[in-house]
């Protein structure tokens, strides 16, 4: 046998399709190894952390878009029909009317603690919050894990699902199954506050 010939072991080495899939890391895009001076490593790490944070909050709510309910609004009593009609419009006969609904009472629990914000981006589409929708935010409600909340992270407003990490620290989760949006992990050096609980939303089609 020729001792100069080395046979490849069936064990070890890189396996086909092994490792993290392209585009699934924290930055959502392919990465590569780069050698940097040791003294510059902390600076670059901080820069990448800031870049990732900017990506997570790219749909930050504009504070100027906050709107309050109108004062002294006129009560609206619109018929709420109990019958289900596959096509057409239900009969206006009184025996089809379940009750009369005031949209203001339906959407708002406490007017002096409620405001509206416009949804930006698609990070919450899986819970029905679409771009351009008006989200109803109530500041009087105590936020609980699983609630959709309006939070302030490092001075930026964002709407996400309130959650907790394994260490008990707060997390803000997107609701978009595409994987485009990553959870926001709240660290000790970050400023964080829940401004209110999202209790509903509404939109116009025309």
N, C-alpha and C positions, 0 to 999 in steps of 0.2 A: 504494500500500500504506500502511496506517495504521501509522505507527511506534509508536503508543501500545499496539498489541496485541502481546503477547509470547507466543510459542509455546513449549510445554514441550518440552525436549530429550528425545530417546529414550535419552540416555545420562545416567548419574548418578542420584542420588536413591535412595530406599529401594526395594529390590526386594521383591516379594511373597514372604513366608516367609523373608526374609533374616534374618541374625543368629542369635544363640543361641536355641535352643528354650526355652520357658518351663519352669522347674523343673529345668534341667540344669546350673546353675551350682554353685559350691562349697557353697552353702547349701541346694540342692535345692528352692528355691522362687522365685517371681517377685521381681524387685528393681526399684528405682526410684531416680532421681537425687535426692539431697537436698543442699542447700547448707549447709555448716557453717563455723563460724569457723576460720580457718587454724590458730589456736593449739590448737584442740580436735581437729584431724585425727589426730595420733598417738594420742591417748587412744581415739578411736573405732575406729581401725584395730586397736589392741591388744585392745579389747573384742570386736570381731568375730572376731579370730583366736582368742581364748579361747572364744568361742561356738562356732566351727567345731570347735575341738579337743574341746569337750564333746560335740558331736554325734557326732564320730568314735568317742568312747570311751563312748557311752551304754550299751554293753553290757559295761562293764568287769567283770572277774571279781572277785567278793568274796573277799578274802584269807581270810576266815573259812570259806570253803567248801572250802579245800584239805584233802584227805584222804590219809592214808598207807595203804599196803597193811597188812593185818593181819599181826601177828607170829606165828610158829609155826603158820601155817595148815595145815589138814589137806589132804594131796594128794588131788585129785579126778581119777579116771580114768574119763571118760565116753566111751562108744562113739562113734566118728566113722564114720558109715556112708558107704560108697563108692557104693552104688547110688542112682540117682535115680528117685524115684517121683512120678508126676504127681499122685496123690491118695492119702490115707491115710498110714499109718506104715510105714516099711521093716521088713522081717522082722528079728527079733533074732538070727537065725541067725549063727553065727560067721563063715561064709564071706562075709557082707555087711559085716563090720566091717573097715574099712581099717586103723585103729589106735585106740588110746585117747588121748584128748586131755585134758590138764590145763589148764583155762582160765587158771590163774595163770601157767603157763609160756608159754602162747600170748600173753598180753597183756603180761607183764612180763619184760624182759631183765635188769634189775639192780634188785632189790627195794629196796636201800638208797638208790637215787638216783631212785626213782619215786614219784609221787604222782598223785592224781586231782583233777580240778576239774569243776564242773558248768557245762555250756554255757548261756549266757544269750543270748537274742535269736536272730536269723536271719541274721547277717552271714556265716555259714560253711556255709549249708545246701547249697551246690553241691558240697561235698566230703563231704557226709553227716553233718555235725555239726549236730544238731537241738537245739532248746531242751530242757533237761533231761537230755541225754546226759552221761555221764561220760567225759571225755577223759583218756587215759593220757599223762602227761608224764614224760619221762626227762631228768634234768638231766646225766647222764653223756655224752650224745651231743653231738657238735659240730654246731651248726646249719649248714646249707648253704642256698644260694639255692634257693627252691622248696619248702623244708620248711614244714610247719605248726608254728608255734612259740607258746609262751606268753611274751609280752614284757611288760616294764614300761615304760610311757611316762608320764613326769612323775608317777610314783607310782601310776598305775592299771594294773592287769593286763588284758591283752586277748589273745585268740587270733586270729592272722591268718597269712597266707602271707608268709614272708620274701622280700624282693625288694630290688633296688637301682635307684636313679634314674640318670639319664644322667650325673650328676656323681659317681656312685659312692656317694652317701649311702644309708643304709638306707631302705627303704620297707616298709610293712606293708599287704598287699593283702587286701581282703575276698573272699569267694567267694560272691557273690550277684549273679546276672545282672540283677536288677531295676533296678540303678543307684541304689538307695536309699543304699548305703554307699560312701563315698569312700576312696581310699587314704590312709594316714597317712604324711605325709612327715616324716622325722626331720630336724629343723633343729639347728644348732649350739647354740642356747640351750635345747634340750630334753634332759632326762635319759632315757636309753634303755638297756635291758639285756634280752638274751634269757635267760629263766630256764630254759627247757628246750624240748625237741622233742616235739611230740605224735606218739606212735607208734601210737595206736589209740584206739578209743572203744567204749563199750557202752551198752545201754539195756534197760529192761524195758517190756513191753507190758501186763503185768497183775500 
